[in-house]
């Protein structure tokens, strides 16, 4: 018998690339991500981390011509404000090392719009549309997706190897389009982690839904924010975490 292994059929692989960001000439983050919608990713991440409230807060944003990366210039006081926050580098559930909120629940953004009534058939239809848009998902099955909706139609959609990245991309797309995120609904294809719940809370989303389930920390953050979470959203019996109950 031959000692060599026979070559089997080639396996599909989902694309993954490092993309770096420097803020005011200082390294800020390197994403392992799907290399598209990168300007949306940068702007959505800056927003989710508290560096900006809108793209107008970016003084200058330049892509690197030699490798995937960006230089962003911000007002020094904005950078100082983030550096003064209670942030720690942690190993997040599913997406490696990230900067995340780990402070008191009293620091969670509040004042969210009430969630729309849960329309299970409509929710299923929106998720069906979300999955139908998944080009990379159809090719490999190895990506996450996120979308923003007003409850009637999908407004922005993104795929990425990391679910946090997909959420940042749709947030960034909305900001670049000049669309307020307050009161919108966030759909995600994976588990709702604490990090995702905090990003949604900062964006003042009214509701976050998933075919999977939220984590216990995500439920606590949503309750503090006044934001509704829906797990098992495409099942016959969605699990609704309503902060008013």
C-alpha positions in Angstrom: 0.0 0.0 0.0 1.3 3.4 -0.9 2.5 5.7 1.9 1.2 8.8 0.1 -2.3 10.1 0.7 -4.5 10.2 -2.4 -5.8 13.6 -3.1 -9.5 14.0 -2.3 -11.9 16.4 -3.8 -11.1 20.1 -3.2 -13.0 21.6 -0.3 -14.6 25.1 -0.6 -13.1 27.7 1.7 -14.5 31.0 2.7 -12.1 34.0 2.1 -10.5 35.5 5.2 -8.1 38.4 5.2 -6.5 40.7 7.8 -7.5 44.3 7.5 -5.9 46.9 9.7 -7.0 50.3 11.0 -4.8 53.1 12.3 -6.5 56.0 14.1 -4.4 59.2 14.2 -1.3 57.2 13.1 -1.7 54.7 16.0 -2.7 51.0 15.4 -6.2 50.5 16.6 -7.4 47.1 15.4 -6.8 44.4 12.8 -9.9 42.5 11.7 -9.8 38.9 10.4 -12.7 39.4 8.0 -14.3 38.9 4.6 -12.6 41.6 2.5 -15.6 43.5 1.1 -17.7 46.5 2.3 -14.5 47.5 4.1 -15.4 51.2 4.3 -18.7 50.2 5.9 -16.8 47.9 8.3 -14.5 50.8 9.4 -17.3 53.3 9.9 -19.5 50.8 11.7 -16.7 49.7 14.0 -15.8 53.3 14.8 -19.4 54.0 15.6 -19.9 50.9 17.7 -16.7 51.6 19.7 -17.8 55.2 20.4 -15.2 57.0 18.3 -17.8 58.7 16.1 -21.5 59.5 16.2 -21.7 59.9 12.4 -19.3 59.8 9.4 -19.1 63.6 9.6 -16.9 63.1 12.7 -14.2 61.5 10.5 -11.7 64.2 9.5 -10.0 62.0 6.9 -10.2 58.4 5.9 -7.7 56.9 3.5 -7.3 53.3 2.3 -3.8 51.8 1.9 -2.9 51.1 -1.7 -0.5 48.3 -1.0 -2.5 46.1 1.4 -6.0 46.0 3.0 -5.9 48.7 5.7 -7.1 52.2 6.5 -5.8 55.4 8.1 -8.4 57.5 9.9 -8.0 60.9 11.4 -10.3 62.0 14.2 -10.4 64.9 16.6 -8.0 64.2 19.5 -10.7 64.7 22.0 -12.8 62.0 20.5 -10.0 59.5 20.8 -9.3 60.6 24.4 -13.0 60.1 25.2 -12.8 56.5 24.1 -9.6 55.8 25.9 -11.1 57.1 29.2 -13.9 54.5 29.0 -13.9 51.3 31.0 -12.8 49.0 28.1 -10.8 45.8 28.3 -9.4 43.5 25.7 -11.2 40.2 26.0 -11.6 36.9 24.2 -15.1 37.2 22.8 -17.4 34.3 22.3 -16.7 33.2 18.7 -14.7 36.1 17.3 -11.4 36.3 19.0 -9.9 39.2 20.8 -12.1 42.3 20.7 -12.5 45.6 22.6 -15.8 45.2 24.4 -18.0 46.8 27.1 -17.4 45.1 30.4 -18.6 47.9 32.8 -21.7 48.4 34.8 -25.1 47.9 33.3 -25.7 51.5 34.3 -23.4 52.4 31.4 -25.6 50.7 28.8 -27.2 53.3 26.4 -30.9 53.7 27.2 -34.0 55.4 25.8 -34.8 53.0 23.0 -37.9 53.1 20.9 -40.5 50.4 21.6 -40.1 47.3 19.5 -42.7 46.7 16.8 -45.2 43.9 17.5 -43.7 40.4 16.8 -45.1 39.3 13.4 -43.8 35.7 13.2 -44.7 35.1 9.5 -43.2 38.5 8.5 -40.1 37.7 10.6 -39.7 34.4 8.8 -40.1 36.1 5.4 -37.4 38.7 6.3 -35.0 35.9 7.4 -35.7 34.0 4.2 -34.8 37.1 2.2 -31.7 37.6 4.3 -30.5 34.0 3.6 -31.5 34.4 -0.1 -29.1 37.3 -0.4 -26.2 35.2 1.0 -24.0 34.7 -2.0 -21.0 33.5 0.1 -23.3 31.4 2.3 -24.6 29.6 -0.8 -21.0 29.0 -2.0 -19.4 27.8 1.3 -21.9 27.9 4.2 -19.0 29.3 6.2 -20.1 32.9 6.8 -22.5 34.9 9.0 -24.9 37.6 7.9 -26.7 40.6 9.3 -29.3 42.9 8.0 -31.2 46.1 9.1 -34.9 46.3 8.6 -37.8 48.6 9.4 -39.9 45.5 10.0 -41.2 45.5 6.4 -38.2 45.4 4.1 -34.4 44.8 4.4 -32.6 48.1 4.2 -28.9 46.9 4.5 -27.3 43.5 4.3 -23.8 42.1 4.8 -22.0 38.8 5.0 -18.7 38.2 6.8 -16.7 35.4 8.3 -17.2 37.1 11.7 -20.7 37.9 12.9 -19.5 41.0 14.7 -18.0 42.2 11.4 -21.3 41.7 9.6 -23.1 43.8 12.2 -20.5 46.6 11.9 -20.8 46.5 8.1 -24.6 47.0 8.1 -24.3 49.7 10.8 -21.6 51.5 8.6 -23.8 51.1 5.5 -26.7 52.8 7.3 -24.5 55.6 8.6 -23.0 56.2 5.1 -26.5 56.3 3.6 -27.6 58.9 6.2 -30.1 56.5 7.7 -30.7 56.8 11.4 -30.4 53.4 13.1 -32.6 54.3 16.1 -35.7 52.2 16.2 -34.6 49.8 13.5 -34.5 46.0 13.8 -31.2 44.1 13.5 -31.3 40.5 12.1 -28.4 38.2 12.7 -27.8 34.6 11.6 -25.8 33.6 14.6 -26.0 33.8 18.4 -26.6 37.2 19.9 -23.6 37.7 22.1 -23.1 40.4 24.7 -20.9 42.3 22.2 -23.6 42.3 19.6 -26.2 43.4 22.1 -24.1 46.3 23.2 -23.5 47.4 19.6 -27.2 47.3 19.0 -27.9 49.2 22.2 -25.4 51.9 21.2 -27.2 52.2 17.8 -30.5 52.4 19.8 -32.1 49.5 17.9 -35.5 48.5 19.1 -35.1 44.8 18.5 -32.5 42.1 17.6 -33.6 38.8 16.3 -31.8 35.5 15.4 -32.7 32.0 14.4 -30.3 31.0 17.2 -30.5 32.2 20.8 -29.0 35.2 22.8 -26.4 34.8 25.5 -27.3 35.5 29.1 -25.2 38.7 29.0 -26.9 39.8 25.9 -30.3 39.4 27.7 -29.0 41.5 30.6 -27.7 44.3 28.3 -30.9 44.4 26.3 -33.0 44.6 29.5 -30.9 47.5 30.8 -31.2 49.2 27.4 -34.9 48.7 27.0 -34.3 46.6 23.8 -36.1 43.5 22.8 -34.3 40.3 21.8 -36.0 37.5 19.9 -34.4 34.0 19.8 -35.6 31.1 17.6 -37.1 33.7 15.4 -37.9 31.4 12.5 -39.5 28.7 14.6 -43.1 28.3 15.4 -42.5 29.5 19.0 -40.1 32.5 19.1 -38.4 33.2 22.4 -39.1 36.9 23.1 -37.1 38.7 25.8 -39.1 41.8 26.4 -37.5 44.3 28.8 -40.9 45.5 29.9 -41.8 42.1 31.4 
